[in-house]
Structures are given as structure tokens and as C-alpha cells.
Amino acid sequence: MLMTKLYSHLAQVYHEMYQSIFDYKKDFQFYNRLLKKYKCKKILEIGCGSGNLTPLFLKAGYDYVGLDLFKEMIKIAKKVEPKVKFIQGDMRKLNLKENFDAVLITGRSFTYLTTNEDVMNTLKSVHKTLKKNGVLIFDNFNAGDLIEMKKKRFVQEAKYKNKKYKRISEKYPNLQTGWTEDWKATYYVTENGKTKIIKDKSIIRAFTKDEIALFLKLNKFKILKNQKKDFVLFTIAQK
């Protein structure tokens, strides 16, 4: 599993840049509707990152715990919400002492599970972490859309206080362990007239609906809903 440096060495870049790239209020509204529908109160967010969604869950009254693989992310998240329980951990081998009404794997963190073993271990681990009839909500790139996409180069720009960010991403299918792709990114961080250039790379995996359905069935989950928006596939499943 080749993870981007964006979540470790570039954690502060992530935190600042994504404030304007992602619409966290809109993302929260999506999760909030589902959590209310399935009467979930106690939730675990896997891939919580620097805690950008956390204040919204807290304000809505959820009993919230955040988990991320990277200590750099957890450090920033604790500054955002000092009183919240944040855990550094691996979704492939969760070993938590408490169980949850819902587990959310956000920000397409699931796409970094590039092997079948990674996927199976994660779903098995999440299954143990959920209460009876607990709900799993996660998002992925939809393979049919992403692999066939003719556009190979993407440019994103953001501002944070006196800084300007620009990211140029390029993707190249490698198909080594599924619908996997190499992603290369170049970051331009401009502050006080000076620009710093940082290069990064990662491997992500897109999934088809049938693949997700099979993985969930093998791990004793029942699919409640699949929802596709653009090239992202949202899945809601129940223990």
C-alpha cells in the first residue's frame, strides 16, 4: 500500500489546502442524513485526517471518535478539537475496546486498499467493531468511470490565509492488483512571493459495484444502498 506523503510529511499542506477544495458542510449533510435514517449515535470516522469533519459531527450531537493511520494527521486533529478522542490506527487491524453504531470510512480512504487481502482484512476488522445491525458507510472511485476517463491531468488551486496552493495531478493505470492506478502530484506552495515545489506519488484502487458487493457478502455485510455521483461510488452496508 503506497500512501501519498500528503497525509504524513505534508499534513499541514493537506489541512490548509483542503479547507477550500472540499465542501465539508455538504459532505457532513450527506452523512448526517444517513446516520439519522439508521438511528446511529455513536460513530467512528476512519480516515478522519486533520479533523475537518469533526466539529460538524460534534455540533450535531454525535458521540464521535476519529481514527487515522498517520500520527501527523492526529496531531493536527487534536489541535482542532482537543477534547475529542482521536486514535492512530490501521483500518485493516482495528483493535478497539468499544463498538459503534456506525463506521464511516471517509475521503475515499478505502481506495488505498490496493490488494484483496487489504480489503478483506478491513471489512473483517470493521465488522467486529460495529454493534449488532451497525452501519458501514464508505466511498470509492468507480472503476468504470475512472479507468475509462480520458482526462489524465487535473489542476486544483486553493488559498489559505496568505498562502496559495496549486496541485497538478496525473494518473496512469497500472492494473497490478485490480483497477489500480499510479497518481503523481506536484504541489506549488506560494507564500510571501516565494514558491516551494513538492512532488508526491501514490497508488489507488477503483472498484466496480460487483466487486464491492462480493467483498461485503464474504464479510457478512448486507448492502443497503449504492449511490454513484460523478466518478465516486458511495456504499451503505449493514452488519
HELIX and SHEET records of a PDB file:
HELIX    1   1 LYS A    5  TYR A    7  5                                   3    
HELIX    2   2 ALA A   11  ILE A   21  1                                  11    
HELIX    3   3 TYR A   24  LYS A   37  1                                  14    
HELIX    4   4 THR A   54  LYS A   59  1                                   6    
HELIX    5   5 LYS A   71  VAL A   80  1                                  10    
HELIX    6   6 MET A   91  LYS A   93  5                                   3    
HELIX    7   7 SER A  109  TYR A  112  5                                   4    
HELIX    8   8 ASN A  116  THR A  129  1                                  14    
HELIX    9   9 ALA A  143  LEU A  146  1                                   4    
HELIX   10  10 LYS A  209  LEU A  218  1                                  10    
SHEET    1   A 7 LYS A  85  GLN A  88  0                                        
SHEET    2   A 7 ASP A  63  ASP A  68  1                                        
SHEET    3   A 7 LYS A  42  ILE A  46  1                                        
SHEET    4   A 7 PHE A 100  ILE A 105  1                                        
SHEET    5   A 7 LEU A 130  PHE A 141  1                                        
SHEET    6   A 7 VAL A 232  GLN A 238 -1                                        
SHEET    7   A 7 LYS A 222  LYS A 229 -1                                        
SHEET    1   B 4 ARG A 153  TYR A 160  0                                        
SHEET    2   B 4 LYS A 163  PRO A 173 -1                                        
SHEET    3   B 4 TRP A 179  GLU A 191 -1                                        
SHEET    4   B 4 LYS A 194  ALA A 206 -1                                        
END                                                                             
